[in-house]
Amino acid sequence: MEDIQRDISLNMVRVTEVAALRASRYLGLNDKNGADQAAVDGMRGMLDLVNIRGRIVIGEGEKDKAPMLYIGEQVGNWNHPEYPELDIAVDPIDGTRLVANGQANALAIIAVGGKDSLAFLPTFYVQKLAYGPKLCGYLDINCPVRENLKVASACLNKSTRDLTIAVMDRPRHKDLIAEIRECGARIKLIGDGDVAASIATCIDDGRIDLYMGVGGAPESVLTAVAMRCMEGDIQVKLSPQNAAELESIKADGYDPERVYFAKDLARGEDMMFACTGITDGELLPGVKFRGNKAVSYSLATRLKTKTIRHIQAEHNLRQKTIPSKTLSKEQLV
């Protein structure tokens, strides 16, 4: 199983590389749909080459709303019962608007776990608090911002004014931003791509110390897999946007006050995570084109070893082909 995990982990990097290479062709072209379709098509084609029996549990939507990588879709090779059966969460582009506008922090992402290991959250938005290993066990999403920043300051051995908090630049975060500013901490506003900002808290370079705010629920599960592998954590609370949604989740048996941690969202011990930069960002550089070559930058990690690999790959554009599910053939990047 150990050798199988190693093979799968490296193959997951190949999957995100393909998505990033395809999406990078749309940098700044103001074509969100084109970029997303290209990334999805490449990712889908590569997944079918991996020796797994995979099921998409977080993807592009239900079958009638997405042509590929829909929730419930089977990928890999299900004709071989000896291949491991896995849950797969994907975001071919975390930040389609970032790619369309040529902005920072867009990633191609995949997370993998054993069967029934990745959680489903019943709301589109959730409240998030993400942080690195040094802060695990010390913060509480239910505490005031001031208190969490004070604790983080002590744990990281830096003054509050030296902390950097990443927050998505959204009107809904007006009060949160004001609270952080009142505490004197630094703020890094991001347009999209909260997975990258959350994971960056695990990189001990002082660029981002905490991620706070309300964002997408599927992205929190992807983040949870990475956090478990990188020894950080994420706390999540459901964030229903209206009374009807609140009543719906209560009727389904969900507690809106429950705090979910990474282990609640990504269960089991067979977790793997990989991402490739599409545009330059806090976590990874984006794809670079140099003559007849493209250079990609990826991060891969798995829970078994907690090794974090940074992978730089050079792709020969005259020979690099990518399987296209749409065209049912190999095509050049």
C-alpha positions as CSV (number, residue, x, y, z in Angstrom):
1,M,0.0,0.0,0.0
2,E,2.9,2.3,0.7
3,D,4.3,2.0,-2.8
4,I,0.8,2.4,-4.3
5,Q,0.4,5.7,-2.3
6,R,3.7,7.0,-3.6
7,D,2.7,6.2,-7.2
8,I,-0.7,7.8,-6.7
9,S,0.7,10.9,-5.1
10,L,3.1,11.6,-8.0
11,N,0.3,10.9,-10.5
12,M,-1.9,13.5,-8.7
13,V,0.8,16.1,-9.4
14,R,0.7,15.2,-13.0
15,V,-3.1,15.7,-12.9
16,T,-2.8,19.2,-11.5
17,E,0.1,20.1,-13.8
18,V,-2.1,19.4,-16.8
19,A,-4.9,21.5,-15.5
20,A,-2.6,24.3,-14.8
21,L,-0.9,24.2,-18.2
22,R,-4.3,24.2,-20.0
23,A,-5.7,27.0,-17.8
24,S,-2.6,29.1,-18.1
25,R,-3.2,29.6,-21.8
26,Y,-6.2,31.8,-20.8
27,L,-4.3,34.1,-18.5
28,G,-5.8,37.6,-18.7
29,L,-8.1,36.8,-21.6
30,N,-11.3,37.5,-19.6
31,D,-12.7,34.0,-20.5
32,K,-13.6,32.3,-17.2
33,N,-15.6,29.5,-18.9
34,G,-12.9,28.8,-21.4
35,A,-10.2,28.5,-18.8
36,D,-12.3,26.3,-16.6
37,Q,-13.4,24.0,-19.4
38,A,-9.7,23.6,-20.5
39,A,-8.6,22.7,-17.0
40,V,-11.4,20.3,-16.4
41,D,-10.9,18.6,-19.7
42,G,-7.2,18.0,-19.1
43,M,-7.7,17.0,-15.5
44,R,-10.4,14.5,-16.4
45,G,-8.3,13.0,-19.2
46,M,-5.3,12.5,-16.9
47,L,-7.3,11.0,-14.1
48,D,-8.4,8.2,-16.4
49,L,-4.7,7.2,-16.8
50,V,-4.2,6.6,-13.0
51,N,-4.5,3.1,-11.6
52,I,-7.3,3.8,-9.2
53,R,-11.1,3.4,-8.8
54,G,-11.9,7.0,-8.0
55,R,-15.2,8.7,-7.3
56,I,-15.6,12.5,-7.5
57,V,-17.2,13.6,-4.2
58,I,-16.4,17.3,-4.6
59,G,-16.3,18.6,-8.1
60,E,-17.9,20.7,-10.8
61,G,-21.5,20.1,-9.7
62,E,-24.2,17.6,-10.4
63,K,-24.2,15.7,-13.7
64,D,-26.8,17.8,-15.4
65,K,-24.9,21.0,-14.7
66,A,-21.4,20.0,-15.6
67,P,-20.1,18.0,-18.5
68,M,-17.1,16.6,-16.6
69,L,-15.9,15.9,-13.1
70,Y,-19.4,16.1,-11.7
71,I,-20.2,14.8,-8.2
72,G,-20.5,11.0,-8.3
73,E,-18.5,10.6,-11.5
74,Q,-16.2,7.6,-11.7
75,V,-12.6,8.2,-12.8
76,G,-9.6,6.0,-13.2
77,N,-10.1,2.3,-14.1
78,W,-13.0,0.5,-12.5
79,N,-12.3,-2.7,-14.5
80,H,-9.6,-3.7,-12.1
81,P,-10.9,-4.6,-8.6
82,E,-7.4,-4.7,-7.2
83,Y,-7.0,-0.9,-7.7
84,P,-7.7,1.2,-4.5
85,E,-11.2,2.7,-4.3
86,L,-10.8,6.4,-3.4
87,D,-12.7,9.6,-2.8
88,I,-11.5,12.5,-4.9
89,A,-12.1,16.2,-4.4
90,V,-11.1,18.6,-7.2
91,D,-11.0,22.2,-8.1
92,P,-9.5,22.4,-11.6
93,I,-9.1,26.2,-11.0
94,D,-9.4,27.7,-7.6
95,G,-9.8,31.2,-8.8
96,T,-11.3,31.2,-12.4
97,R,-11.7,35.0,-12.1
98,L,-8.1,35.3,-11.1
99,V,-7.0,33.5,-14.3
100,A,-9.4,35.5,-16.5
101,N,-8.1,38.8,-15.1
102,G,-4.4,37.7,-14.8
103,Q,-4.4,38.0,-11.0
104,A,-2.5,36.2,-8.3
105,N,-3.2,33.0,-6.3
106,A,-5.0,30.7,-8.9
107,L,-4.3,27.0,-8.3
108,A,-5.2,23.7,-9.8
109,I,-6.1,21.4,-6.9
110,I,-6.8,17.8,-6.1
111,A,-7.3,16.0,-2.7
112,V,-7.6,12.2,-2.3
113,G,-8.7,10.1,0.5
114,G,-10.0,6.6,1.2
115,K,-13.6,5.6,0.5
116,D,-16.1,7.8,2.5
117,S,-13.3,9.9,4.0
118,L,-14.2,13.4,2.7
119,A,-17.1,15.2,4.4
120,F,-20.1,16.8,2.8
121,L,-21.2,20.2,4.1
122,P,-24.8,21.3,3.5
123,T,-24.2,25.0,3.0
124,F,-22.5,26.8,0.1
125,Y,-20.7,29.2,2.5
126,V,-18.8,28.5,5.8
127,Q,-16.9,30.6,8.3
128,K,-13.2,29.6,8.3
129,L,-10.2,30.0,10.5
130,A,-7.0,28.4,9.1
131,Y,-3.6,28.4,10.7
132,G,-0.2,26.6,10.8
133,P,1.3,24.0,13.1
134,K,2.5,26.4,15.8
135,L,-1.1,27.6,16.5
136,C,-2.8,24.2,16.6
137,G,-4.8,23.7,19.8
138,Y,-4.7,27.4,20.8
139,L,-7.3,29.2,18.7
140,D,-11.1,29.1,18.8
141,I,-13.3,30.3,15.9
142,N,-16.0,31.2,18.4
143,C,-13.7,33.6,20.3
144,P,-13.4,37.4,19.4
145,V,-10.9,38.3,16.8
146,R,-8.9,40.3,19.3
147,E,-8.5,37.3,21.6
148,N,-7.4,35.0,18.8
149,L,-4.8,37.5,17.5
150,K,-3.5,37.9,21.1
151,V,-3.0,34.2,21.4
152,A,-1.5,33.9,17.9
153,S,1.0,36.7,18.8
154,A,2.1,34.9,21.9
155,C,2.4,31.5,20.2
156,L,4.4,32.9,17.2
157,N,6.6,35.1,19.4
158,K,5.8,38.3,17.4
159,S,3.8,41.4,18.2
160,T,0.2,41.7,17.0
161,R,1.2,44.5,14.6
162,D,3.6,42.0,12.9
163,L,0.9,39.4,12.3
164,T,-0.4,39.1,8.7
165,I,-4.0,38.0,8.4
166,A,-5.4,37.0,5.0
167,V,-9.0,37.9,4.3
168,M,-11.0,37.7,1.1
169,D,-11.9,41.2,-0.3
170,R,-15.6,41.0,0.0
171,P,-18.3,43.4,1.4
172,R,-19.3,40.7,3.9
173,H,-16.0,41.0,5.6
174,K,-16.3,44.7,6.4
175,D,-16.7,44.2,10.1
176,L,-14.0,41.5,10.3
177,I,-11.5,43.8,8.5
178,A,-12.4,46.6,10.9
179,E,-11.8,44.4,13.9
180,I,-8.4,43.3,12.6
181,R,-7.4,46.8,12.0
182,E,-8.4,47.9,15.4
183,C,-6.0,45.3,16.8
184,G,-3.2,46.7,14.7
185,A,-2.5,43.5,12.7
186,R,-1.5,43.6,9.1
187,I,-4.1,42.5,6.5
188,K,-3.6,40.9,3.1
189,L,-6.7,41.2,1.1
190,I,-7.2,38.5,-1.6
191,G,-9.6,38.5,-4.5
192,D,-10.2,34.8,-4.6
193,G,-8.3,31.6,-3.9
194,D,-8.7,31.1,-0.2
195,V,-7.3,27.6,-0.4
196,A,-3.8,29.0,-1.3
197,A,-4.0,31.6,1.4
198,S,-5.1,29.0,4.0
199,I,-2.4,26.5,3.1
200,A,0.2,29.3,3.1
201,T,-0.2,29.6,6.9
202,C,1.6,26.3,7.1
203,I,4.7,27.7,5.3
204,D,6.8,29.3,8.1
205,D,8.0,32.3,6.2
206,G,5.9,35.0,7.9
207,R,3.9,35.9,4.7
208,I,0.5,34.8,6.1
209,D,-0.1,33.8,9.8
210,L,-3.9,33.3,9.8
211,Y,-6.7,33.1,7.3
212,M,-10.1,34.3,8.5
213,G,-13.5,34.9,6.8
214,V,-16.5,33.3,5.1
215,G,-15.8,31.3,1.9
216,G,-16.9,28.3,-0.1
217,A,-17.7,25.1,1.7
218,P,-16.1,22.7,-0.9
219,E,-12.8,24.6,-0.7
220,S,-12.7,24.0,3.1
221,V,-12.7,20.3,2.6
222,L,-9.8,20.6,0.1
223,T,-8.0,22.8,2.6
224,A,-8.6,20.3,5.4
225,V,-6.8,17.5,3.5
226,A,-3.8,19.7,3.0
227,M,-3.9,20.9,6.6
228,R,-3.8,17.4,7.9
229,C,-0.9,16.5,5.7
230,M,1.0,19.7,6.6
231,E,0.2,19.6,10.4
232,G,-1.9,22.8,10.3
233,D,-5.6,23.0,11.0
234,I,-8.8,24.7,9.9
235,Q,-11.9,25.4,11.9
236,V,-15.2,25.7,10.0
237,K,-18.8,26.6,11.0
238,L,-21.8,26.5,8.6
239,S,-22.8,29.9,7.4
240,P,-26.4,29.8,6.1
241,Q,-27.2,32.9,4.1
242,N,-30.9,33.1,4.9
243,A,-33.6,31.8,7.2
244,A,-34.8,29.2,4.7
245,E,-31.2,27.7,4.4
246,L,-30.9,27.7,8.2
247,E,-34.2,25.8,8.7
248,S,-33.2,23.3,5.9
249,I,-29.9,22.3,7.5
250,K,-31.6,22.0,10.9
251,A,-34.2,19.7,9.3
252,D,-31.4,17.6,7.9
253,G,-29.9,17.1,11.3
254,Y,-27.0,19.5,11.1
255,D,-26.0,21.7,14.0
256,P,-25.2,25.2,12.8
257,E,-23.2,25.8,16.0
258,R,-20.9,22.9,15.5
259,V,-17.2,23.6,14.8
260,Y,-15.6,21.2,12.3
261,F,-11.9,20.7,12.4
262,A,-9.7,19.3,9.6
263,K,-10.0,15.8,11.0
264,D,-13.8,16.1,10.8
265,L,-13.7,17.1,7.2
266,A,-10.9,14.8,6.0
267,R,-11.2,11.5,7.9
268,G,-8.9,8.5,7.8
269,E,-5.2,8.1,7.3
270,D,-4.8,7.7,3.5
271,M,-4.9,11.4,2.6
272,M,-3.0,13.0,-0.3
273,F,-3.0,16.5,-1.6
274,A,-1.5,18.2,-4.7
275,C,-1.7,21.6,-6.3
276,T,0.0,23.4,-9.1
277,G,0.3,27.2,-9.5
278,I,-1.6,28.7,-12.5
279,T,-0.8,32.3,-11.6
280,D,1.9,33.6,-9.2
281,G,0.7,33.6,-5.6
282,E,1.5,33.3,-1.9
283,L,1.9,29.6,-2.1
284,L,3.4,28.8,-5.5
285,P,4.6,30.6,-8.7
286,G,2.4,30.3,-11.7
287,V,3.2,28.6,-15.1
288,K,6.0,30.3,-17.0
289,F,6.6,30.0,-20.7
290,R,10.3,30.1,-21.9
291,G,10.7,29.5,-25.6
292,N,9.7,26.0,-26.3
293,K,9.3,25.1,-22.7
294,A,6.7,25.7,-20.0
295,V,7.7,25.5,-16.3
296,S,5.2,24.5,-13.6
297,Y,5.5,24.6,-9.9
298,S,3.6,22.2,-7.7
299,L,3.2,21.2,-4.1
300,A,2.5,17.6,-3.1
301,T,2.0,16.0,0.4
302,R,0.5,13.0,2.0
303,L,-0.6,12.2,5.5
304,K,1.4,9.0,5.8
305,T,4.7,10.7,5.8
306,K,3.8,14.4,6.1
307,T,6.6,15.1,3.6
308,I,6.0,18.3,1.7
309,R,7.4,18.3,-1.8
310,H,7.9,21.3,-4.0
311,I,8.2,20.1,-7.6
312,Q,9.4,22.2,-10.5
313,A,8.8,20.6,-13.9
314,E,9.9,21.7,-17.4
315,H,7.5,20.7,-20.2
316,N,8.7,20.5,-23.8
317,L,5.9,22.2,-25.7
318,R,6.9,20.6,-29.0
319,Q,6.4,17.1,-27.5
320,K,4.2,17.5,-24.4
321,T,0.7,16.1,-25.2
322,I,-2.3,16.1,-22.9
323,P,-5.2,13.8,-23.1
324,S,-8.4,15.6,-24.0
325,K,-11.6,13.9,-22.9
326,T,-13.7,16.3,-25.1
327,L,-11.7,15.5,-28.3
328,S,-11.0,11.9,-27.3
329,K,-7.4,12.2,-28.3
330,E,-4.0,13.6,-27.2
331,Q,-3.3,17.2,-28.0
332,L,-0.3,19.5,-27.6
333,V,-0.4,21.9,-24.7
